[in-house]
Amino acid sequence: MRPETLVGDHTIYACVMGSRAFGLATEGSDTDRRGVFLAPTPLFWRFEKPPTHVEGPAEEQFSWELERFCELALRANPNILECLHSPLVEHADATGRELLSLREAFLSRRVHETFTRYADGQRRKLEAGVRAHGAPRWKHAMHLLRLLISARDLLRTGALTIDVGEEREPLLAVKRGEVSWPEVESWMTRLTEEGARAAPRSPLPEEPDRRRVEDFLVRARRASALQADPYDEVVQGVVRGGGVGQD
Protein backbone atom coordinates (compact mmCIF):
# COMPACT_ATOMS: atom_id res chain seq x y z
CA MET A 1 0.00 0.00 0.00
CA ARG A 2 1.44 3.34 -1.06
CA PRO A 3 2.19 5.88 1.70
CA GLU A 4 -0.15 8.47 0.18
CA THR A 5 -2.92 5.87 0.22
CA LEU A 6 -2.38 5.25 3.92
CA VAL A 7 -2.78 8.97 4.57
CA GLY A 8 -5.60 9.48 2.10
CA ASP A 9 -7.72 6.47 3.04
CA HIS A 10 -6.77 5.63 6.62
CA THR A 11 -6.32 8.94 8.46
CA ILE A 12 -8.19 8.91 11.76
CA TYR A 13 -7.19 12.38 12.96
CA ALA A 14 -5.98 15.51 11.19
CA CYS A 15 -5.33 19.00 12.48
CA VAL A 16 -3.59 22.28 11.72
CA MET A 17 -0.47 23.06 13.73
CA GLY A 18 2.19 25.77 13.68
CA SER A 19 1.48 29.47 13.99
CA ARG A 20 -2.18 29.10 13.05
CA ALA A 21 -2.84 26.73 15.95
CA PHE A 22 -0.68 28.77 18.33
CA GLY A 23 -2.55 32.01 17.67
CA LEU A 24 0.56 33.53 16.13
CA ALA A 25 -0.40 33.51 12.45
CA THR A 26 0.26 36.55 10.32
CA GLU A 27 -0.58 37.27 6.70
CA GLY A 28 2.30 35.20 5.33
CA SER A 29 2.02 32.20 7.66
CA ASP A 30 2.02 28.69 6.19
CA THR A 31 -0.63 26.11 7.05
CA ASP A 32 1.09 23.15 8.71
CA ARG A 33 -1.03 20.01 8.75
CA ARG A 34 -0.44 17.00 10.99
CA GLY A 35 -2.29 13.73 11.16
CA VAL A 36 -2.52 10.18 12.44
CA PHE A 37 -3.32 7.19 10.24
CA LEU A 38 -4.23 3.64 11.24
CA ALA A 39 -2.44 1.23 8.90
CA PRO A 40 -4.64 -1.83 8.16
CA THR A 41 -3.68 -4.61 10.56
CA PRO A 42 -2.95 -7.24 7.85
CA LEU A 43 -0.09 -5.05 6.60
CA PHE A 44 1.80 -5.85 9.81
CA TRP A 45 1.70 -9.59 9.07
CA ARG A 46 4.08 -9.16 6.16
CA PHE A 47 7.87 -8.98 6.30
CA GLU A 48 7.74 -5.41 5.04
CA LYS A 49 5.90 -3.32 7.61
CA PRO A 50 3.96 -0.14 6.91
CA PRO A 51 5.82 3.15 7.53
CA THR A 52 5.83 4.74 10.97
CA HIS A 53 5.31 8.15 9.40
CA VAL A 54 4.59 9.74 6.05
CA GLU A 55 5.62 13.16 4.79
CA GLY A 56 3.05 14.64 2.41
CA PRO A 57 1.39 14.12 0.05
CA ALA A 58 0.44 17.80 0.39
CA GLU A 59 2.97 20.50 1.19
CA GLU A 60 3.55 21.13 4.90
CA GLN A 61 1.80 17.83 5.74
CA PHE A 62 3.15 15.12 8.04
CA SER A 63 1.42 12.06 9.51
CA TRP A 64 2.29 9.31 11.98
CA GLU A 65 1.01 5.75 12.16
CA LEU A 66 -1.12 5.38 15.27
CA GLU A 67 1.25 3.13 17.21
CA ARG A 68 4.25 5.40 16.62
CA PHE A 69 2.16 8.42 17.55
CA CYS A 70 1.10 6.81 20.83
CA GLU A 71 4.66 5.75 21.64
CA LEU A 72 5.94 9.29 21.21
CA ALA A 73 3.03 10.78 23.15
CA LEU A 74 3.68 8.42 26.07
CA ARG A 75 7.28 9.66 26.07
CA ALA A 76 5.90 13.22 26.40
CA ASN A 77 7.25 14.34 23.03
CA PRO A 78 6.34 18.06 22.89
CA ASN A 79 5.36 18.13 19.21
CA ILE A 80 3.12 15.08 19.55
CA LEU A 81 1.37 16.24 22.70
CA GLU A 82 0.70 19.63 21.15
CA CYS A 83 -0.72 17.93 18.06
CA LEU A 84 -3.32 16.24 20.28
CA HIS A 85 -4.35 19.62 21.67
CA SER A 86 -4.67 21.62 18.48
CA PRO A 87 -7.76 23.86 18.50
CA LEU A 88 -7.96 23.43 14.70
CA VAL A 89 -9.17 19.87 14.12
CA GLU A 90 -9.93 19.16 10.47
CA HIS A 91 -10.92 15.50 10.70
CA ALA A 92 -11.59 12.89 13.37
CA ASP A 93 -13.42 9.63 12.77
CA ALA A 94 -14.65 7.40 15.62
CA THR A 95 -11.12 6.09 16.31
CA GLY A 96 -9.71 9.60 16.10
CA ARG A 97 -12.30 10.89 18.55
CA GLU A 98 -11.37 8.14 20.98
CA LEU A 99 -7.71 9.11 20.59
CA LEU A 100 -8.63 12.69 21.48
CA SER A 101 -10.55 11.45 24.51
CA LEU A 102 -7.28 9.94 25.75
CA ARG A 103 -5.36 13.21 25.75
CA GLU A 104 -5.03 13.31 29.52
CA ALA A 105 -3.80 9.69 29.61
CA PHE A 106 -0.63 10.77 27.80
CA LEU A 107 0.17 13.63 30.17
CA SER A 108 2.51 13.20 33.11
CA ARG A 109 5.29 15.00 34.94
CA ARG A 110 7.64 13.64 32.29
CA VAL A 111 6.74 16.77 30.33
CA HIS A 112 9.09 18.77 32.52
CA GLU A 113 12.09 16.75 31.39
CA THR A 114 11.14 16.44 27.73
CA PHE A 115 10.01 20.03 27.20
CA THR A 116 13.06 21.34 29.07
CA ARG A 117 15.46 19.13 27.13
CA TYR A 118 13.94 20.24 23.83
CA ALA A 119 14.01 23.89 24.91
CA ASP A 120 17.66 23.65 25.98
CA GLY A 121 18.62 22.31 22.56
CA GLN A 122 16.75 25.09 20.79
CA ARG A 123 18.27 27.73 23.04
CA ARG A 124 21.79 26.51 22.28
CA LYS A 125 21.05 26.89 18.57
CA LEU A 126 19.83 30.44 19.14
CA GLU A 127 22.95 31.28 21.14
CA ALA A 128 25.12 29.89 18.35
CA GLY A 129 23.32 32.19 15.92
CA VAL A 130 24.02 35.17 18.14
CA ARG A 131 27.71 34.30 18.29
CA ALA A 132 27.92 33.79 14.54
CA HIS A 133 25.68 36.60 13.28
CA GLY A 134 25.12 38.96 16.19
CA ALA A 135 21.44 38.05 16.46
CA PRO A 136 19.31 34.91 16.77
CA ARG A 137 16.70 33.72 14.32
CA TRP A 138 13.92 35.76 15.86
CA LYS A 139 11.08 33.53 14.66
CA HIS A 140 12.70 30.57 16.39
CA ALA A 141 13.19 32.63 19.53
CA MET A 142 9.48 33.46 19.52
CA HIS A 143 8.49 29.81 19.22
CA LEU A 144 10.87 28.79 21.99
CA LEU A 145 9.30 31.34 24.32
CA ARG A 146 5.87 30.04 23.34
CA LEU A 147 6.94 26.48 24.19
CA LEU A 148 8.31 27.53 27.57
CA ILE A 149 5.08 29.35 28.41
CA SER A 150 3.05 26.31 27.42
CA ALA A 151 5.24 23.95 29.47
CA ARG A 152 5.11 26.16 32.57
CA ASP A 153 1.34 26.49 32.42
CA LEU A 154 0.92 22.75 31.80
CA LEU A 155 2.94 21.95 34.91
CA ARG A 156 1.01 24.48 36.93
CA THR A 157 -2.50 23.52 35.83
CA GLY A 158 -2.31 20.00 34.37
CA ALA A 159 -3.88 21.26 31.14
CA LEU A 160 -2.06 21.81 27.86
CA THR A 161 -3.19 24.96 26.03
CA ILE A 162 -1.26 25.81 22.90
CA ASP A 163 -2.99 29.05 21.84
CA VAL A 164 -0.89 31.87 23.28
CA GLY A 165 -3.86 34.14 23.98
CA GLU A 166 -2.80 37.46 25.49
CA GLU A 167 0.87 36.68 24.89
CA ARG A 168 0.38 37.05 21.12
CA GLU A 169 1.59 40.65 20.77
CA PRO A 170 4.67 40.32 23.05
CA LEU A 171 5.69 37.18 21.16
CA LEU A 172 5.17 38.76 17.74
CA ALA A 173 7.33 41.67 18.88
CA VAL A 174 10.11 39.15 19.47
CA LYS A 175 9.58 37.71 16.00
CA ARG A 176 9.92 41.21 14.50
CA GLY A 177 13.22 41.74 16.34
CA GLU A 178 11.79 44.52 18.49
CA VAL A 179 12.98 42.95 21.75
CA SER A 180 16.68 42.82 22.54
CA TRP A 181 18.41 39.47 22.84
CA PRO A 182 19.33 40.06 26.53
CA GLU A 183 15.64 40.72 27.26
CA VAL A 184 14.64 37.56 25.42
CA GLU A 185 17.28 35.56 27.29
CA SER A 186 15.99 36.90 30.59
CA TRP A 187 12.42 35.96 29.65
CA MET A 188 13.52 32.42 28.70
CA THR A 189 15.42 32.01 31.95
CA ARG A 190 12.46 33.21 34.02
CA LEU A 191 10.05 30.83 32.26
CA THR A 192 12.44 27.92 32.72
CA GLU A 193 12.77 28.64 36.44
CA GLU A 194 9.00 29.01 36.85
CA GLY A 195 8.49 25.64 35.16
CA ALA A 196 11.08 24.01 37.43
CA ARG A 197 9.33 25.37 40.53
CA ALA A 198 5.96 24.14 39.30
CA ALA A 199 7.13 20.61 38.45
CA PRO A 200 7.37 19.08 41.99
CA ARG A 201 3.83 20.13 42.92
CA SER A 202 2.24 19.71 39.51
CA PRO A 203 -1.26 18.14 39.42
CA LEU A 204 0.00 15.88 36.64
CA PRO A 205 0.56 12.20 37.53
CA GLU A 206 4.08 10.84 37.77
CA GLU A 207 3.59 8.54 34.78
CA PRO A 208 1.21 8.39 31.82
CA ASP A 209 -1.60 5.84 31.72
CA ARG A 210 0.17 3.38 29.44
CA ARG A 211 -2.30 0.53 30.04
CA ARG A 212 -5.28 2.65 28.97
CA VAL A 213 -3.50 3.74 25.79
CA GLU A 214 -2.39 0.21 24.97
CA ASP A 215 -5.94 -1.09 25.41
CA PHE A 216 -7.10 1.50 22.88
CA LEU A 217 -4.38 0.52 20.42
CA VAL A 218 -5.15 -3.19 20.66
CA ARG A 219 -8.84 -2.58 20.09
CA ALA A 220 -8.08 -0.38 17.09
CA ARG A 221 -5.82 -3.06 15.60
CA ARG A 222 -8.43 -5.78 16.19
CA ALA A 223 -11.21 -3.73 14.62
CA SER A 224 -9.01 -3.06 11.60
CA ALA A 225 -8.24 -6.77 11.22
CA LEU A 226 -11.91 -7.66 11.28
CA GLN A 227 -12.48 -5.34 8.33
CA ALA A 228 -10.39 -7.62 6.09
CA ASP A 229 -12.07 -8.85 2.91
CA PRO A 230 -14.50 -11.66 3.74
CA TYR A 231 -13.01 -13.93 1.07
CA ASP A 232 -9.59 -13.81 2.72
CA GLU A 233 -9.96 -17.03 4.74
CA VAL A 234 -6.42 -16.95 6.12
CA VAL A 235 -6.88 -13.46 7.55
CA GLN A 236 -10.28 -14.26 9.02
CA GLY A 237 -9.01 -17.52 10.53
CA VAL A 238 -6.12 -15.82 12.29
CA VAL A 239 -8.29 -12.95 13.54
CA ARG A 240 -10.85 -15.32 15.01
CA GLY A 241 -8.19 -17.45 16.66
CA GLY A 242 -8.25 -20.43 14.32
CA GLY A 243 -4.62 -20.12 13.32
CA VAL A 244 -3.10 -20.54 9.90
CA GLY A 245 -4.16 -23.75 8.18
CA GLN A 246 -6.82 -24.59 10.76
CA ASP A 247 -10.53 -25.00 10.07
Stockholm file with secondary structure:
# STOCKHOLM 1.0

chainA/1-247         MRPETLVGDHTIYACVMGSRAFGLATEGSDTDRRGVFLAPTPLFWRFEKPPTHVEGPAEEQFSWELERFCELALRANPNILECLHSPLVEHADATGRELLSLREAFLSRRVHETFTRYADGQRRKLEAGVRAHGAPRWKHAMHLLRLLISARDLLRTGALTIDVGEEREPLLAVKRGEVSWPEVESWMTRLTEEGARAAPRSPLPEEPDRRRVEDFLVRARRASALQADPYDEVVQGVVRGGGVGQD
#=GR chainA/1-247 SS CCHHHHHHHHEEEEEEETHHHHTCCCTTCCCEEEEEECCCGGGGGSSSCCCSEEECSSTTEEEEEHHHHHHHHHTTCHHHHHHHTCSCEEEECHHHHHHHHTHHHHCCTHHHHHHHHHHHHHHHHHHHHHHHHSSCCHHHHHHHHHHHHHHHHHHHHSCCCCCCGGGHHHHHHHHTTCSCHHHHHHHHHHHHHHHHHHGGGCSSCSSCCHHHHHHHHHHHHHHHHTTSCTTCHHHHHHHTTCCTTCC
#=GC SS_cons         CCHHHHHHHHEEEEEEETHHHHTCCCTTCCCEEEEEECCCGGGGGSSSCCCSEEECSSTTEEEEEHHHHHHHHHTTCHHHHHHHTCSCEEEECHHHHHHHHTHHHHCCTHHHHHHHHHHHHHHHHHHHHHHHHSSCCHHHHHHHHHHHHHHHHHHHHSCCCCCCGGGHHHHHHHHTTCSCHHHHHHHHHHHHHHHHHHGGGCSSCSSCCHHHHHHHHHHHHHHHHTTSCTTCHHHHHHHTTCCTTCC
//
